[in-house]
């Protein structure tokens, strides 16, 4: 009788320890699965007080400054974001001493698509002296096109102005652009030069 009680206690202890083992391992697996999906939602790189210089064959083509830049590389569509604004200078080989500039309160770059967006008080100055102001702009680097649907305010180097009420599209070097539903104030000298 005493022997059967010992076997019964051992069986109960064995069943109890097996049950605890399976409960703990199943909980642990669920926690791992839940954390695995959340673990990609953070920047893989963070750069404070960023000062970036990009070169092509030794020639500086871009200089960028931002208070903070975050790179999200562990997701399906990697991107880089400057949430606190960006100040970019871009250089043309034809006029290397006079850079164009882009300033915005927010900027994002999609790595694989080679697609940029800038938002919030966007200001662009070309190396020809033209000044563009709008709230957002998009740049498709592969197609070499810049566009926006926002109202665009342009001040030419001679002081004349143009308003594109329904946005614009342009080549990324601003050598050609099209405004939609535009109006403006051009100097008569500039119009007579264009008619020749």
N, C-alpha and C positions, 0 to 999 in steps of 0.2 A: 504494500500500500504506500509506504514511504517512497519507494522507488518510482511509482507512477506519478506521484506529486512532483518529484524532481523533473521528470520528463515533461509534464504539463507546464511547469514554470519555465523550463528551457524553451519549449515551443512557443509559449506566449512572448517571452523575451525576444526570441528570433523573429517572430512575426511583427512585433512592435518596432524593432530596429529596422527591419526591411521596409515597413511602412514609412518610417521617418526618412530613410534614405531616398525612397521614390518621391516623397513629397518635396524634399529639399532639391533634388536634381530637377524635378519638373518646374519648380519655381525659378531655379537658376536659369534654365533654358529660356523661359518666358522673359525674364529680365534681360537676357542677352539679346533676344530678338527685338525687344522694344528699344533698347539702347542703340542697336546697330542701325536702325533707320534714322535716329536723331543725330548720330555722331557725324554726319556729313554736313550739317547745317552750321558750320562755323568757318571762319577764314583760315586757310592753310598758311597764309603769310600776312603779316601786318607791318606796314612801313610808316613810322611816324616822322613828320617833317620831311617828307619825300622830296628829293631833288634828283630827277632822272634825266639823263642825256642819252639820246638815241642817235647812232651814227650809221651812215651808209657809205662804204668804201672810204672811211676816214673823215667824210664830210658830216658835220653836225646837221641833222635834219629836224630834230625836235628837242626841246628842253621843257620839262614839266615840273611844276612845284605843287604840292598839296599838303595840307596839315596831316592827313592820314589816308593811306591807300590800303585796301584789303583785297586779297586775292582768294577766290573760292575755286579751288582746283579739284576737289574731291567729289564733285557732282557731275551729272551727265553733260550739262552745258556750262563749262567753266566760264567765269567772268571776273573782271576786276572792277572795283567800285571806289570812287572818291566821294564819300558822303558829305564831307565838309568843304567841298569846293575844289577847284583846280584852276591853275594859271599856266597856260601852255604858250610857248613860242615855237613857231614853225618856220623853217628856213628854205628858201629857194636858191638853187645854184646860180640862177641868173642875177639875183640880188642878195648875196650872202650876208651883207652887213645890215640889211633892213629886214628884220623878221616880222612875220604876221603874228597876231596873238589871238587866243581864245580864252575867255574867262567865263566861268559858270559856277553856280552854287552846288552843283551835283553833276557827276559824270560817271558813265558806266561803259565798259568795253567787253563785248562778247568775243572770247578768244577764237573759237572755231568759225564763227560767222564773219569775223573781221568787221564787226558792226559797232559803231560808237553812238552814244546818245548823251546829250548835255542838256540840263534843265536848270531853270531858275536864273533870271537876269543874265542871259547869255549875251556876251559882247564879243564880236569878232572884228579885228582890224587887219586888212590885207597889207602886204608889203607895198601896195600901190597907194595906200592911204585911205581906202574906202572903209567906212565904219558901218557895221551891221548890228542891230539890236533886236532881240526877240526873246521869248520865254523858253523855247526848246528848239533843238535842232538835232538831226540824225545824219550820220555819215556812213554810207555803205562803201567801205574801203575797196572791196573787190570790184564794184561797178564804178568807183571813183565819182560818186554822186553824193551831194549834200541836199537835204530837203527839210522843209518844215511846213506845217499847215497854220502856224501862228502868224499873226500880223508882224511883218518885218519892216523896220525903219532903217533906211540907208542914208548915210551922209557921204557924198562924194568928196574927193580931195579939193574941189573948187568951191565947196560949200553948198552945192545944190542938194536937194533932198528928194527921196522917193519913198513911198509907202506901198508895200504889197499887202493889202488887207487880208487876202486869203493864202498867204504863204509864198513860197518860192521853191524852185529847184535850181541847182547849180553844179557845174563841174567842181571837183574838190579843190582846184587851184583858183577858183573864182574868175577864170578867164571868160566864161559864159554863164549867164544866169537868166532865168525866166521868173517874172513876178506875176501873181494872179490877182486880178481886180485892183490894179495899181493906180496911184495918183502921185503927183509930185510937184516940185518947184525947181525947174532947171534954169540955169542961166542961159540967156540968149546966145552968148558966145559959144557955149558948149553945143547947143543945138545946131548952130551954123557950121561948126567944125564937123559934126556928124553928117551933115547933108552933103559935104564935099566929096 
